[in-house]
Amino acid sequence: MKSRIWLSLAHMSGREQEFIQEAFDTNWVVPLGPNVNAFEKSLRDFLIGDGGLQIENEGMRIVALSAGTAALHLGLILLGVQPGDEVICQSFTFAASANPIAYLEATPVFVDSEKETWNMDPVLLEEAIKERLEKTGKLPKAIIPVHLYGMPGKMDEVMEVANCYGIPVLEDSAEALGSEYKGRKCGTFGEYGVLSFNGNKMITTSGGGALICPNEEKAKRALFYATQAREQAPHYQHEKIGYNYRMSNICAGIGRGQMFVLDEHVTRRRAIHDLYVKLLAGVKGVKVMCQPEGEGFNSNYWLTCITVEPEEAGFTREDVRLALDEENIESRPLWKPMHLQPVFKDAPYYGNGTSERLFEIGLCLPSGPTLTDEDVERVTKVVKQLSDFRF
């Protein structure tokens, strides 16, 4: 059997074990310690960079957590979301973007995507805000846009709408570490931002995530809730419900090592995307998702995605997925929109059909940094053979 080509495997720098061993040697095997502190600092330095953001976001702090989902949950808590509140969330996303809304017994209000980036449609966003205000008499408590598959959303427009109505933004950048919009790193536009370090993301801590906070005070508040909300007292005093969400010093050691290859991972995934574009050019009905030109979009291309128009191609997205599977190649349909998920069937939805159509015709192709050019050629050969067979 041919070797397996996976969708997105982790890749180690070689430095991870050094930091993990350091944690064992010094007995720092708890959810705090030198690796956690150093990992948070390196993330902050990466996000701020050398541009104008360095001054604008000088106070920004990172809190390393057990998962990106935990970061979303804490972000909503810090924004004051309560039972009965409404939170606007992008529909075209993974369930983790929406589940923390339900954790807090709030109601998700789903907004569809625009066609250029597949991310939250700013026009529908404003429509949803106006109608929710009219129907409920109050504004949604927060907005969760998502940079899907690493593609930056239209953040100028999203933030303009959010600021117009005074609604804070919790920016889901779980898939977008290293992506930029107009020279600014994704995750730094909203009041809070979220990163994920799951095993298939840009870098990994095996599991894990982080909350990007605007200042030290709010980072300390996030840390308070992430460590069981223990009050300052000689005994264990609890006046708020807390959570066990802090990242361990062991996992943070993996993260420290991963930071040495983050730029390399971003560069390689972009190169893989470019190769897919080149090799699939001219295949009828198959289109590789690319960032809009000339508008400041700079995707990390976490996953390269294609759409398959059945009438033009002569085959379906599912035909491609099954053909790839026959060749021992992993692929995955695009996210099923949240407004189509049974668990959220009663949630309000403002749509234009974009995400539903993309779910029907879209597929994620292998994109991990360990892929060779020969691997990409093997993937595209399967698609080309389908096309040749049909025509």
N, C-alpha and C positions, 0 to 999 in steps of 0.2 A: 504494500500500500504506500502511496505517496505520503511524504511527511505532511503533518498538519500545519496549515497556515491559519493562525488565530487572528481574531479581529483587532485586538490591541493588548499586547503583552507588556508587562513591566520590563525595564532594562536597568541593571544596576551599574553604578559608576565605578565600583571597586572600593570606595571609601566608606560604605555603609557599615561594614563589620568593624572597622576601626572605631567608629563612634559608639557602636553597640558594645564592643568590648570595654571601651572606656567606662560606660555606664555600669557594667558588671564589676569591673575592677574597683570602682569607687562606691559600689552599693547604691547607686542612683537608679533604682528599678521601680520607681513610683511615678505618679502622674505630675511630676514637676522635676526640675533639675537643669543642669547645664545644657543638655541637648535641646530641651524644650525652649529655653531662652535663646539659644543660638539660632535655632531653626526659625523662630518668630522674627528675629532680627534680620536674618538673611532674606526672608520673604518680604519684609517691609522694605528693605533696601532694593530688592528687585522691582517691587511695584512702584516705588517712588522714582527710581532711576535718576538720571542726570538732567532731566528737562524741567520745565516750569512747575511741574507737579511737586518738585522737591520743596519749594517754598509754600505753595498752596496747601499741601497736605503734610506739613512738617510734623503735626501732632498725631498723625495716623499711627495706630498700633494694631498688632496682630495677636489674636488669641488662638492658639492651637488646640484643637478639640478632637473628640473621638470619631467624628464623621461630619461630612458636609450637611447632612440632615440635622445634626445637632446644632450646627451653626445657624441654619435657617430657623430652627425652633427658638434659639436664644435671641436671634435678631428680632423676631416677632414679639418676644417677651419684652425686650428692651424698648420696642416701639409702642408698648402699652396695649397690645391686642388682648381683648377680653372676650369671654363667651358672648355670643350674639353679634359681635362686630363682623364686618365684611372686609375681606382682603382680596384685592385684584391680583390675579395670577395668570401668567401666560398659559394657554391651554396646551400648546404644542411643546411638551417637555416630559421629563421623567416624573414619576409619581412623587419622588422625594421633594420636588418643588412645592407641591400642594399639601402633602400629608401633615406637615407641622401646623398648618392652618386648622386642620381638624383636631390635632392634639389639644389646641386651645379652645375647642368648641366654638370656633368662629366659622364663618361661611365663606368658602372660596367663590369668587366671581371670575369666571374664565373669559379671557379675551383672546381672539384669534390672531394669526400672524399676517404680516405683509409678505409679498411674494419675493422681494429682492434678497432678504436675509433670513427669512423663515421665522423671524422673531416678532415680538409684540407689535401690533399695528397701532401706531400713535393715534390715528383717527378713531379706531374702534375703542381705544383706551378712553379718550375723552367722551365718546358716546356713552360708554359704560358708566363713567363717573357721573355724568349729567342725569342719566336715568336712575341710577341708584339713589342719588340725592333726592330726586323727585318722588321715588317710590317709598323710600325709608325715612326721609327727612334728615339724613346725616350722610356724611362723606365716608367712603371706605377708609379704613385705618392705615393701610399700607398698599404698596404696589410691588409685585415681584416680577420683574422682567428677567428673561433668561437668555444668555448668549449660547444658542443651541449649536452643538457640535463644534464649539469654538468660534463660531461666526459672530462678530460683534453686532449687537442690535443698533438701531438708530437712536443712540442715547441722547443726542441733542434734542430730538423731538419728544422722546419719552420724558426727559427731565423738564422740558418746557411745559408740558401738560401737567406733570406732577407738581411743579413749583407754582403754576397758576392756581391750583386748587389747594396748595399747602399740604399735600399728601407725601409722606416720606417714602423713599424707595429702598427696598432691600434687594440688592443686585445679586442674582444667582449666576456666579461665574465658575460654577463647579467644573465646567468643561472648557473653560476659556483662559486658564493660566498661560500667560505669554501673549495673548491676543491684545490688540490695541485698536482704539478708535480715535482718530485724529491725534495720534502721538501719545495718547494716554492709556495706561493699562486698564483692561477690563477688571471690574471689581472695585474701582475707585471713584465711580460716578455717584452712587447712591449714598445715603446716610450710613448704611452698612453694606458690606459685600461678603460673599460666601465663596470659599474654595473647597475643592474635594481632592483627596489624595488616595482615592480608592485604587485598587490594583491595576485598573485599566486607564487611569487618567494620565495627564502629562508627566507628573512625577507621583510617586507613591510613598506612603508610610505603612503599607500593607492594607490598612484602613485609615481613616482619619480625615480631618477637614480643618478649616480655620474660619474665624469670623474677623473680617476687616472692620475695625472700629475707627471713628473719626478722631478720637483723642484718648488720653490716658484714663480720664475719669470713666468713660463709657467702657473701655477695655477692662477696668477693674470691676465694673458692675457685671460685665459678661463673665469674668472669672469667678465672681461671687456665686452666680447662679450655676456655673459649670462645676463647682466644687461643693455641692449640696447646700448652698446658701447658709453657710455657717456664719453667725454673727461674731463680732469681736467680743469675746468673753473667755474667761479661764475654763469654763465648761462648754459643752455643746449646746448652743442656743440657736434655735431656728424660728424665725418669724415669717419667712417666705418658703414656698416649696422650691427646693433645689434639685439639681440633677448631677449625675456622675458622668460628666461630659469631657473632662480634661484629657488631653493626649498624654500618653505615658512617655517617660524619658527614653525608653527603648525604641518605640515607634518614631519618636522625634530624631533619634540617631539615624534611622533609615532616611528620614527627610533631609537631614544635614548632608548626608552623602549624595542624595538625589539632586541637591541644588547645584552640584558640580557638573551635572549633565543636562540641566534644564534648557539652557540655550541650544545645546546640541539636539535635544529632543524636538524643540520647536523647529529648528532648521531642517531636520530630517523629515518631519511630518509634512512640512511645506513642500519639500522636494518630492516626496511620495505623491502628494496631490498633483503637482505639476506633471509627473510622469503619467499618472492616470489620465490627465487631460490630453496629453500627447498621444497616448496609446489608444484612447477611445474616440479620438477625433474622427468624424466621418461615419461612426456606427449609427445607423438610422434609429431614431427614436430614443437614443440613450444620451443623457446630458449629465455632465459632472457639475455639481453645485460649486459655483465660484463666487467670490466676494464681489460686490459692486465696484466698478472701476471709478477711480478719480474722486472718491468721497472720503478718503481717510480710513478705510477699512483695512485691517491687517490681521487676518485670521491665523490662529495657530494650526488650523485644519486638524484638530484633534481626531476627527474621523472624516475621511473623504466619503461623500455621499453622491449617489446617482439617482436620477429619475428615469423611469422607463415608460414611455407612452405606447401602450399596447397596439393601437391602431397603426402607428407609424413603424414601430419596431417589429411587429409580428409575433411578439412574445411579451410576457408580463414580468413584473418584478418578482413574482413568486417563481416563475420559470427560471429566472437567473439565480435566485437563492437556492433552489433545489439542484440546479446544475452545478453550482459551486460546491454544495454539500457532497454531491457525488464524487467530486474531485478532492474531497477532504479539506475544503476551504470554508472557514467560518464567515458568515455575513449576517446581517440583522436588518429587519424592516425598520423604517423610521419609527419614532415614538408614536404610539397610539395616543391621540389627543385626550386630555383629561376630561373634557366634556362628554367623551364617548365611553368613559370608564364607568362600569356599573356602580362603583362605590360613590361616584360623584354625579349620579344621574339627576339629582334634584337641584344641583347648583345652577345659578344663573349663568348664562353664556351669551357672549356677543361675538358673532362670527360672520365670516364671509365665504366659508367653504375651503379656504386655503389649506389648513392643516389636515382636514379630512381627505382632500385630494392627494396631498403629499404622502399621507399614511398609505394610501392605496397604491401609489406608484414608486415610492422611494425605498432605497436600500443603502445601508452602510457597508462599505467595503473595508477589508483589512487595511490598517493604517499605522500600526505600531512602529516605533523607532527601530526595531530589530529587523523589519522587513528589508529584504534585499531587492534590487531592481529586478532580479530574476523572479522573485516571488510576485511582484506586481505584474510582470509579464505573464506569469502563469494564471493570475486572476483574470486579466483582461483577455487572455486567449479563450477562456470559457465563454465570455460574453460575445466575443467576435464569432466563435463557432456557432452560437445560437443565431446570431444575425445571418451568417452565411447559410445556415440550414434553412432559414425562413425565406431567403431570397435567392 
